[in-house]
Amino acid sequence: MVQKYAIAGAAIGFIPGGSFLLIPMEVYLLYQIATRHNAFAPVPFLAMAAALVTISTFLKGLATFLHALPVLGQFANSIVAGGFILIMGSAAEQHYSRTT
């Protein structure tokens, strides 16, 4: 599941300005992982989601500058978007698998 989101995120990251669509997708991925492990609790989830949104917003803000480089910047942005989703999703999987 995380790999599918990473591929979709990389595709969205290729579109200039589209990277801010990734934040809701990342929070939803976090929610799906938590509920799949029957470990959803509102307060910890909101804290994790807030941290995720903060980090993701910062990275996406920096990544917008990559689009100034024609083609190369778009590929770099895609790699950053997909890589962040893989790392975040893997960390969430490990965290929630230990709580069940």
C-alpha positions as CSV (number, residue, x, y, z in Angstrom):
1,M,0.0,0.0,0.0
2,V,2.8,2.5,0.9
3,Q,4.5,1.8,-2.5
4,K,1.3,2.7,-4.4
5,Y,1.0,5.9,-2.5
6,A,4.7,6.7,-3.2
7,I,4.2,6.1,-6.9
8,A,1.2,8.3,-6.9
9,G,3.0,11.0,-4.9
10,A,6.0,10.9,-7.3
11,A,3.5,11.4,-10.2
12,I,1.8,14.3,-8.4
13,G,5.2,15.8,-7.4
14,F,6.1,16.0,-11.1
15,I,3.3,18.6,-11.7
16,P,4.4,22.1,-10.8
17,G,2.3,23.3,-7.8
18,G,0.8,19.9,-7.4
19,S,3.0,18.9,-4.5
20,F,0.6,20.6,-2.0
21,L,-2.0,18.0,-3.0
22,L,0.3,15.4,-1.3
23,I,-0.3,16.6,2.2
24,P,-4.0,15.3,2.4
25,M,-2.9,12.1,0.7
26,E,-0.1,11.6,3.3
27,V,-2.4,12.2,6.2
28,Y,-4.9,9.7,4.8
29,L,-2.2,7.2,4.3
30,L,-1.3,7.6,8.0
31,Y,-5.0,7.1,8.9
32,Q,-5.3,4.0,6.8
33,I,-2.2,2.4,8.4
34,A,-3.4,3.2,11.9
35,T,-6.9,1.7,11.2
36,R,-5.5,-1.3,9.5
37,H,-3.5,-2.1,12.6
38,N,-6.6,-1.4,14.8
39,A,-4.4,1.2,16.6
40,F,-6.3,4.5,15.8
41,A,-6.5,6.8,18.7
42,P,-7.5,10.4,18.0
43,V,-5.0,12.4,20.1
44,P,-1.8,10.5,19.1
45,F,-3.1,10.5,15.5
46,L,-3.6,14.2,15.5
47,A,-0.2,14.8,17.0
48,M,1.4,12.6,14.3
49,A,-0.6,14.3,11.6
50,A,0.4,17.7,12.8
51,A,4.1,16.8,12.7
52,L,3.6,15.2,9.3
53,V,1.9,18.3,7.9
54,T,4.6,20.6,9.4
55,I,7.5,18.6,7.9
56,S,5.7,18.0,4.6
57,T,4.8,21.7,4.2
58,F,8.4,22.7,4.8
59,L,9.6,20.1,2.3
60,K,7.0,21.0,-0.3
61,G,7.8,24.7,0.1
62,L,11.5,24.0,-0.6
63,A,10.6,21.7,-3.5
64,T,8.7,24.4,-5.3
65,F,12.1,26.0,-6.0
66,L,13.2,22.8,-7.8
67,H,10.6,23.5,-10.6
68,A,12.8,26.5,-11.6
69,L,15.1,24.0,-13.2
70,P,13.4,22.7,-16.3
71,V,12.8,19.0,-16.4
72,L,15.6,18.2,-13.9
73,G,13.8,20.0,-11.2
74,Q,10.5,18.2,-11.8
75,F,12.3,14.8,-11.6
76,A,14.0,15.8,-8.4
77,N,10.7,17.0,-6.9
78,S,9.1,13.7,-7.9
79,I,11.9,11.7,-6.2
80,V,11.7,13.8,-3.0
81,A,7.9,13.4,-2.9
82,G,8.0,9.6,-3.5
83,G,10.9,9.2,-1.1
84,F,9.2,11.1,1.7
85,I,6.0,9.0,1.4
86,L,8.1,5.8,1.5
87,I,10.0,6.9,4.6
88,M,6.9,8.3,6.3
89,G,4.8,5.3,5.4
90,S,7.4,2.8,6.5
91,A,7.9,4.6,9.8
92,A,4.1,4.6,10.4
93,E,3.9,0.9,9.6
94,Q,6.6,0.1,12.1
95,H,5.1,2.3,14.7
96,Y,1.6,1.0,14.4
97,S,2.6,-2.7,14.0
98,R,4.3,-2.4,17.5
99,T,1.2,-0.9,19.1
100,T,-1.1,-3.9,18.2
